[in-house]
Amino acid sequence: MGETGKKKNVHAGHRQRLKEQFLRDGLEHMEPHVVLELLLFYAIPQGNVNPLAHRLLERFGNLYGVCNAPFEELLAVEGVGHNTAVLLQMMLPLCRELQRQNSQDGERIINTEMAVQHLRPLFFGRKEEVVALLLLDSRGCRLYAGVLCVGSVRTVPVYIRDVVRLIIQYGADTAILAHNHPSGSAIPSQGDIKATEDVYRALDAIDCRFSDHLILAGENYVSLSSAGLMEIVTGQENPMQHSGLTAETEFVY
């Protein structure tokens, strides 16, 4: 057997051993480069992907960094082709979708923590601002939870007509709006308060209760309802003059 044939057999045996290890023990006890190798097998059918796994981790820091890296930056790494970059780009959206589907319809959402739990998967791994909507029936059970629109790092367009359309489509009794601050601060901006006021007025006109606007930043979040700011947008105070608000992020209409 030639040298090339020996290398192919060695790599084939290594791949099979890693697959069997995963099936036996799961990913919990695997080193990050080994987990990445296992993933790369399905984009690169032959050869030793261990050096590539190490290059990716050195470039992007950890598995999350690799899967969260821009497509063009992945392609700039030696050994990464189009199929590999596409596979890595799929990982975070796939995780978001799995988490979203794991939130069971029919469960009553009775507090802010439960609402955040249902909405947080929609923001997992996002580098841009995203607006999401949670709709409940009269019993507080989930009818809909999904992303309305995706923007940039600092702004996101939200179209009230889309909110109203979904509320009518699902016959919702209650709506909860949520968006993220990729900057890491969950403090509401003046634009956030103004947007909340506009949505409140639109939903009041169609007899749907707008119960909260959640702002998520990493593991932290702010509930405008819990903070007393939902009372402000109903007209008890001027929302644009509330102390402590910043102009960090604004909605675009």
C-alpha positions as CSV (number, residue, x, y, z in Angstrom):
1,M,0.0,0.0,0.0
2,G,1.4,3.4,-1.0
3,E,1.9,6.3,1.4
4,T,-1.2,8.1,0.1
5,G,-3.3,5.0,0.8
6,K,-2.0,4.7,4.3
7,K,-2.9,8.4,5.0
8,K,-6.4,7.9,3.7
9,N,-6.9,4.9,6.0
10,V,-5.6,6.7,9.0
11,H,-7.9,9.7,8.4
12,A,-10.9,7.4,7.7
13,G,-10.3,5.6,11.0
14,H,-9.9,8.9,12.9
15,R,-13.2,10.1,11.5
16,Q,-15.0,7.0,12.4
17,R,-13.6,7.0,15.9
18,L,-14.8,10.6,16.5
19,K,-18.3,9.8,15.2
20,E,-18.5,6.8,17.5
21,Q,-17.2,8.9,20.4
22,F,-19.9,11.4,19.8
23,L,-22.6,8.8,19.6
24,R,-21.4,7.2,22.8
25,D,-20.6,10.2,24.9
26,G,-22.1,13.3,23.2
27,L,-20.2,16.6,22.8
28,E,-19.9,17.6,26.4
29,H,-16.4,16.1,27.0
30,M,-14.9,16.8,23.5
31,E,-12.3,19.5,23.1
32,P,-13.5,22.4,20.9
33,H,-11.2,21.5,18.1
34,V,-12.5,18.0,18.1
35,V,-16.1,19.2,17.9
36,L,-15.2,21.4,15.0
37,E,-13.4,18.6,13.3
38,L,-16.6,16.5,13.6
39,L,-18.6,19.3,12.0
40,L,-16.0,19.8,9.2
41,F,-16.2,16.2,8.2
42,Y,-19.6,16.9,6.5
43,A,-18.2,19.8,4.4
44,I,-14.9,18.2,3.6
45,P,-15.4,14.5,2.8
46,Q,-11.8,13.5,2.8
47,G,-8.5,14.4,4.4
48,N,-7.2,15.7,7.7
49,V,-9.3,18.6,8.9
50,N,-7.5,18.9,12.3
51,P,-5.2,21.7,11.2
52,L,-8.1,23.6,9.7
53,A,-10.1,23.3,13.0
54,H,-7.1,24.7,14.9
55,R,-6.7,27.6,12.4
56,L,-10.4,28.5,12.7
57,L,-10.2,28.5,16.5
58,E,-7.0,30.6,16.6
59,R,-8.6,33.1,14.2
60,F,-12.1,33.4,15.9
61,G,-11.4,32.4,19.5
62,N,-13.9,29.7,20.2
63,L,-16.7,27.6,18.6
64,Y,-19.2,30.4,18.9
65,G,-16.8,32.8,17.3
66,V,-16.3,30.5,14.4
67,C,-20.0,30.0,13.8
68,N,-20.6,33.7,14.3
69,A,-17.9,34.9,11.9
70,P,-18.8,36.8,8.7
71,F,-19.0,34.6,5.6
72,E,-16.2,36.5,3.9
73,E,-13.8,36.2,6.9
74,L,-14.4,32.4,7.0
75,L,-13.5,32.2,3.3
76,A,-10.3,34.1,4.1
77,V,-9.0,31.2,6.3
78,E,-6.8,28.8,4.4
79,G,-8.7,25.6,3.7
80,V,-12.2,27.0,4.0
81,G,-14.2,26.7,0.8
82,H,-17.8,27.7,0.0
83,N,-19.4,24.5,1.4
84,T,-17.5,24.8,4.7
85,A,-18.4,28.5,5.1
86,V,-22.0,27.8,4.4
87,L,-22.1,24.9,6.9
88,L,-20.6,27.0,9.6
89,Q,-22.9,29.9,8.9
90,M,-25.9,27.6,9.3
91,M,-25.1,26.6,12.9
92,L,-26.4,29.7,14.8
93,P,-29.7,30.0,12.8
94,L,-30.2,26.3,13.2
95,C,-29.8,26.7,17.0
96,R,-32.2,29.6,17.1
97,E,-34.8,27.6,15.2
98,L,-34.4,24.5,17.5
99,Q,-34.8,26.7,20.6
100,R,-37.8,28.4,19.0
101,Q,-39.5,25.1,18.3
102,N,-38.7,23.8,21.7
103,S,-41.0,26.6,23.2
104,Q,-44.3,24.8,23.4
105,D,-47.5,26.4,22.1
106,G,-50.3,26.2,24.6
107,E,-48.3,27.1,27.7
108,R,-49.7,30.0,29.6
109,I,-47.2,32.9,29.8
110,I,-48.0,34.6,33.1
111,N,-45.0,36.8,33.8
112,T,-42.1,38.7,32.2
113,E,-39.6,35.9,32.7
114,M,-41.7,33.5,30.8
115,A,-42.1,36.0,27.9
116,V,-38.4,36.5,27.8
117,Q,-37.8,32.7,27.8
118,H,-40.1,32.4,24.7
119,L,-38.5,35.3,22.9
120,R,-34.8,35.0,23.7
121,P,-34.0,32.2,21.2
122,L,-35.0,34.5,18.4
123,F,-32.0,36.8,19.3
124,F,-29.4,34.1,19.8
125,G,-26.2,35.0,18.0
126,R,-27.6,38.1,16.4
127,K,-25.1,40.9,15.6
128,E,-27.7,43.2,14.3
129,E,-30.9,44.7,15.8
130,V,-33.9,42.5,15.5
131,V,-37.6,43.2,16.4
132,A,-39.7,40.2,17.5
133,L,-43.3,39.9,18.4
134,L,-45.1,37.6,20.9
135,L,-48.9,37.2,20.6
136,L,-51.1,35.7,23.2
137,D,-54.8,34.6,23.4
138,S,-57.2,35.7,26.1
139,R,-55.9,32.9,28.4
140,G,-52.3,34.0,28.0
141,C,-51.3,31.1,25.7
142,R,-48.8,31.7,22.9
143,L,-50.3,32.1,19.4
144,Y,-47.2,33.4,17.6
145,A,-43.6,34.2,18.3
146,G,-41.4,35.4,15.5
147,V,-39.0,37.9,14.0
148,L,-40.7,41.0,12.4
149,C,-37.6,42.6,10.9
150,V,-33.8,42.7,10.9
151,G,-31.8,45.9,10.8
152,S,-28.2,47.0,11.3
153,V,-26.1,47.1,14.5
154,R,-27.7,50.4,15.7
155,T,-31.2,50.7,14.0
156,V,-34.0,48.5,12.9
157,P,-37.0,49.3,10.8
158,V,-40.3,48.2,12.4
159,Y,-43.5,48.6,10.4
160,I,-46.6,48.9,12.6
161,R,-48.8,47.6,9.8
162,D,-47.0,44.3,10.1
163,V,-47.7,44.1,13.8
164,V,-51.4,44.9,13.2
165,R,-51.6,42.4,10.4
166,L,-50.3,39.6,12.5
167,I,-52.6,40.5,15.4
168,I,-55.6,40.4,13.2
169,Q,-54.4,37.2,11.5
170,Y,-54.0,35.3,14.8
171,G,-56.9,37.0,16.6
172,A,-54.6,37.9,19.4
173,D,-55.7,39.4,22.7
174,T,-52.3,40.6,23.9
175,A,-49.1,41.6,22.2
176,I,-45.5,41.8,23.6
177,L,-42.8,43.5,21.5
178,A,-39.1,42.8,21.9
179,H,-35.9,43.9,20.3
180,N,-32.2,43.6,21.1
181,H,-29.3,46.0,21.7
182,P,-26.2,44.4,20.3
183,S,-24.2,47.1,22.0
184,G,-24.7,45.3,25.3
185,S,-26.7,47.9,27.1
186,A,-30.4,47.2,27.6
187,I,-31.2,50.8,28.6
188,P,-34.2,52.1,26.6
189,S,-33.4,54.9,24.2
190,Q,-35.7,57.8,23.4
191,G,-36.4,56.1,20.1
192,D,-37.4,53.0,21.9
193,I,-39.9,54.9,24.0
194,K,-41.3,56.8,21.0
195,A,-41.7,53.5,19.1
196,T,-43.5,52.0,22.1
197,E,-45.9,54.9,22.2
198,D,-46.7,54.6,18.5
199,V,-47.3,50.8,18.7
200,Y,-49.5,51.3,21.8
201,R,-51.7,53.8,19.9
202,A,-52.1,51.5,16.9
203,L,-53.0,48.5,19.0
204,D,-55.4,50.4,21.2
205,A,-57.3,51.3,18.0
206,I,-57.8,47.5,17.3
207,D,-58.6,46.6,20.9
208,C,-55.4,44.6,21.4
209,R,-53.6,44.9,24.8
210,F,-50.0,46.0,24.3
211,S,-48.6,44.6,27.6
212,D,-44.9,45.0,27.3
213,H,-41.8,46.0,25.3
214,L,-38.7,44.0,26.2
215,I,-35.2,45.1,25.4
216,L,-32.6,42.3,25.4
217,A,-28.8,42.7,25.6
218,G,-27.0,39.4,26.0
219,E,-28.2,37.8,29.2
220,N,-29.7,41.1,30.5
221,Y,-33.0,42.6,29.6
222,V,-35.3,45.5,30.5
223,S,-39.1,45.2,30.7
224,L,-40.7,48.6,30.0
225,S,-43.8,47.4,31.9
226,S,-41.8,46.3,35.0
227,A,-39.9,49.6,34.8
228,G,-43.1,51.6,34.8
229,L,-42.5,53.0,31.4
230,M,-45.6,51.5,29.8
231,E,-47.6,53.9,32.0
232,I,-45.6,56.7,30.5
233,V,-46.5,55.8,26.9
234,T,-50.2,55.8,27.8
235,G,-50.0,59.5,28.4
236,Q,-49.4,59.9,32.1
237,E,-46.0,61.5,31.4
238,N,-44.0,62.8,28.5
239,P,-42.0,59.8,27.4
240,M,-39.3,61.9,25.6
241,Q,-38.5,63.7,28.9
242,H,-38.2,60.7,31.2
243,S,-34.9,60.8,33.1
244,G,-32.3,58.2,32.5
245,L,-33.1,57.5,28.9
246,T,-30.4,57.6,26.2
247,A,-30.4,58.0,22.5
248,E,-28.4,54.8,22.0
249,T,-30.7,53.2,19.5
250,E,-33.7,54.4,17.5
251,F,-36.4,52.7,15.5
252,V,-36.7,53.8,11.9
253,Y,-40.2,54.2,10.4
